[in-house]
Amino acid sequence: MPDQGSQHRAQGELIGLHRRDIDLDNGTVRVRRAVAELGNGQREIKAPKSVVGKRTVSIPDVVAPEIREHLKTYAEPGADGRVFIGAKGATPRRNHFNRLWRKACEKAGIKGLHFHDLRHTGNTLAASTGASTRELMTRMGHSTARAALIYQHAGADRDRLIADALSDLVRKGRQGTAGPKGHAGDTPG
């Protein structure tokens, strides 16, 4: 399970999104701010936790229609319109968001799914495409490799793809070999 700070940052980044941050023509979302709830109940709009937290992330084309529908149905109008708002037009609070999340999961028949699990799944899928640790760090907005490495699980399917790719490299290398004497281009003596 993720630490609460990590989960709160992910929610804060979503709640901080405005329409101008989403560019469906180019398939990107810009993370520029987050909404943080302070211990006294006040909210603060601030930059992400680290410099690399400010980032532009490519959106998979497959989810663009759902994002377009969300913007049309639920977001505030205009470039400065908030992407996520509460039922009464206010900025959602963490406890209200969590209640809505649990209700949505219950309606979908899903038990035990935390909101942050979506981020974990997305990052695990991104890692399974062969993304490097640096690419995952950039995508997630992390300044250290520690978090990115969490998502680079060695799965059986991915391990098979790696082995197949290694076989292809060896086959290509063998095609360039002059003969059984050693490496391509090696000459004795």
C-alpha positions in Angstrom: 0.0 0.0 0.0 1.3 3.5 -0.8 2.3 5.9 1.9 -0.4 8.5 2.6 1.8 11.4 1.5 2.2 9.8 -2.0 -1.5 9.2 -2.3 -2.4 12.7 -1.2 0.1 14.2 -3.7 -1.5 12.2 -6.6 -5.0 13.4 -5.6 -3.6 17.0 -5.2 -2.1 16.9 -8.7 -5.5 15.8 -10.2 -7.5 18.4 -8.2 -5.0 21.1 -9.3 -5.6 20.5 -13.0 -7.3 23.1 -15.2 -8.6 22.7 -18.7 -5.5 24.6 -20.1 -3.3 21.8 -18.7 -4.9 19.2 -21.0 -4.1 19.2 -24.7 -6.0 16.4 -26.3 -4.9 17.5 -29.8 -1.3 16.7 -28.8 -2.3 14.0 -26.3 -0.6 15.6 -23.2 -1.4 16.7 -19.7 0.8 19.3 -17.9 1.2 18.9 -14.2 2.0 22.4 -12.9 0.3 22.7 -9.5 -1.3 20.6 -6.7 -3.9 21.4 -4.1 -2.7 20.4 -0.6 -4.9 20.1 2.4 -3.3 21.4 5.5 -3.8 20.0 9.0 -6.1 23.0 9.9 -8.5 22.2 7.1 -7.2 25.0 4.9 -6.1 24.3 1.3 -3.1 25.6 -0.5 -2.4 25.6 -4.2 1.3 25.0 -4.7 3.9 23.7 -7.2 4.5 20.0 -7.1 6.9 18.7 -4.4 10.0 18.7 -6.6 11.2 20.6 -9.7 10.8 17.4 -11.7 7.2 17.2 -10.4 6.3 19.9 -12.9 6.1 17.9 -16.1 4.2 17.2 -19.3 3.0 13.6 -19.6 1.7 11.9 -22.8 -1.8 10.5 -22.6 -2.5 7.1 -24.2 -4.8 7.7 -27.2 -7.2 5.0 -26.0 -8.3 7.2 -23.0 -8.7 10.5 -24.9 -12.4 9.9 -25.6 -13.1 9.4 -21.9 -11.2 12.5 -21.0 -13.0 14.5 -23.7 -16.3 13.3 -22.3 -15.3 14.2 -18.7 -14.3 17.7 -19.8 -17.6 18.2 -21.6 -19.7 16.8 -18.8 -18.0 17.6 -15.5 -15.3 20.2 -15.8 -15.7 23.9 -15.5 -15.8 25.9 -18.8 -13.0 28.0 -20.1 -9.2 27.6 -20.0 -9.1 28.3 -16.3 -11.9 25.9 -15.5 -11.0 23.2 -13.0 -11.1 19.7 -14.4 -12.3 18.1 -11.1 -15.0 19.9 -9.0 -17.3 18.8 -6.3 -21.1 18.4 -6.7 -21.6 21.9 -5.3 -18.9 23.4 -7.5 -16.3 23.5 -4.8 -12.8 22.1 -4.9 -13.1 18.5 -3.7 -11.8 17.7 -0.3 -9.7 14.6 0.4 -12.3 12.9 2.7 -15.1 13.6 0.2 -13.0 12.3 -2.7 -12.3 9.1 -0.8 -16.0 8.5 -0.1 -16.8 9.0 -3.8 -13.9 6.7 -4.7 -15.2 3.9 -2.4 -18.7 4.4 -3.7 -17.6 4.1 -7.3 -15.6 1.0 -6.6 -18.5 -0.6 -4.8 -20.8 0.2 -7.8 -18.2 -1.4 -10.1 -18.0 -4.5 -7.8 -14.3 -3.8 -7.0 -13.1 -4.4 -3.4 -9.9 -3.2 -1.8 -8.8 -0.9 -4.7 -7.1 2.3 -3.5 -7.1 5.3 -5.7 -3.3 5.3 -5.7 -3.4 1.8 -7.1 -4.4 3.4 -10.5 -1.1 5.3 -10.5 0.8 2.1 -9.6 -0.9 0.1 -12.4 -0.2 2.9 -14.9 3.4 3.0 -14.0 3.8 -0.8 -14.0 2.2 -0.9 -17.5 4.6 1.9 -18.6 7.5 0.0 -17.2 6.3 -3.2 -19.1 6.7 -1.3 -22.4 10.4 -1.2 -21.9 10.6 2.3 -20.6 13.9 3.1 -18.9 14.2 4.1 -15.3 14.9 7.7 -16.4 11.8 7.7 -18.6 9.6 6.4 -15.7 11.1 9.0 -13.3 10.2 11.8 -15.8 6.7 10.4 -16.3 6.0 10.1 -12.6 7.7 13.3 -11.6 10.3 11.7 -9.3 13.8 13.0 -8.8 15.3 9.7 -7.6 15.3 6.2 -9.2 14.0 4.6 -6.0 10.3 5.1 -6.8 10.7 4.2 -10.5 12.4 0.9 -9.7 9.3 -0.2 -7.7 7.4 -0.4 -11.0 10.0 -2.3 -12.9 8.8 -5.7 -11.6 10.2 -8.7 -13.4 7.1 -10.4 -14.8 7.1 -13.7 -16.7 5.7 -12.1 -19.8 8.2 -9.3 -19.8 11.1 -11.7 -19.0 10.0 -13.7 -22.1 10.1 -10.6 -24.2 13.6 -9.8 -23.0 14.8 -13.3 -23.7 13.3 -13.1 -27.2 14.9 -9.7 -27.8 18.3 -11.2 -26.7 17.8 -14.1 -29.1 17.2 -11.6 -31.9 20.4 -9.7 -31.0 22.4 -12.9 -31.0 20.9 -14.0 -34.4 21.8 -10.6 -35.9 25.3 -10.8 -34.5 25.8 -14.3 -35.9 24.8 -13.2 -39.3 27.7 -10.7 -39.3 30.2 -13.2 -38.0 32.9 -14.2 -40.6 33.2 -17.7 -39.3 33.8 -19.8 -36.2 37.1 -18.0 -35.3 35.5 -15.4 -32.9 33.9 -12.0 -33.1 33.0 -10.5 -36.4 36.0 -8.6 -37.8 38.5 -10.4 -35.6 41.6 -11.4 -37.4 44.1 -13.8 -35.8 47.5 -12.6 -34.7 
